[in-house]
């Protein structure tokens, strides 16, 4: 009796992380009268967007992404109004279908100094 040996194609798969996607360390910094930077982390690689606006129920503007797609995320917003309180929130998702929103935070731009 002759046995034939057969090989199958090679397939690649990626396992899903056991833990939920988490956003942490969200902060606005280097804020001046018309500009601010943002930084946050995720517990594993993800893409994210930071939304902001002057009404916490309508975050209708999107910060410009400077770094995204891994665990450290950086963005900035410019053309802001001096002396204004803004609200912001991060929304992140990963390749495994995890989706998460952060709490809503605030920052206030510096008032213009009139001489």
Secondary structure in CASP SS format (residue, H / E / C, confidence):
PFRMAT SS
TARGET T0000
AUTHOR 0000-0000-0000
METHOD secondary structure of the structure
MODEL  1
X C 1.00
X C 1.00
X C 1.00
X C 1.00
X C 1.00
X C 1.00
X C 1.00
X C 1.00
X C 1.00
X C 1.00
X C 1.00
X C 1.00
X C 1.00
X C 1.00
X C 1.00
X C 1.00
X C 1.00
X C 1.00
X C 1.00
X C 1.00
X C 1.00
X C 1.00
X E 1.00
X E 1.00
X E 1.00
X E 1.00
X E 1.00
X E 1.00
X E 1.00
X C 1.00
X C 1.00
X C 1.00
X C 1.00
X C 1.00
X C 1.00
X E 1.00
X E 1.00
X E 1.00
X E 1.00
X E 1.00
X E 1.00
X E 1.00
X C 1.00
X C 1.00
X C 1.00
X C 1.00
X E 1.00
X E 1.00
X E 1.00
X E 1.00
X E 1.00
X E 1.00
X E 1.00
X C 1.00
X E 1.00
X C 1.00
X C 1.00
X E 1.00
X C 1.00
X C 1.00
X E 1.00
X E 1.00
X C 1.00
X E 1.00
X E 1.00
X E 1.00
X E 1.00
X C 1.00
X C 1.00
X C 1.00
X C 1.00
X E 1.00
X E 1.00
X E 1.00
X E 1.00
X E 1.00
X E 1.00
X C 1.00
X C 1.00
X C 1.00
X C 1.00
X C 1.00
X C 1.00
X C 1.00
X E 1.00
X E 1.00
X E 1.00
X E 1.00
X E 1.00
X E 1.00
X E 1.00
X E 1.00
X E 1.00
X C 1.00
X C 1.00
X C 1.00
X C 1.00
X C 1.00
X E 1.00
X E 1.00
X E 1.00
X C 1.00
X C 1.00
X C 1.00
X E 1.00
X E 1.00
X E 1.00
X E 1.00
X C 1.00
X C 1.00
X C 1.00
X C 1.00
X C 1.00
X C 1.00
X C 1.00
END
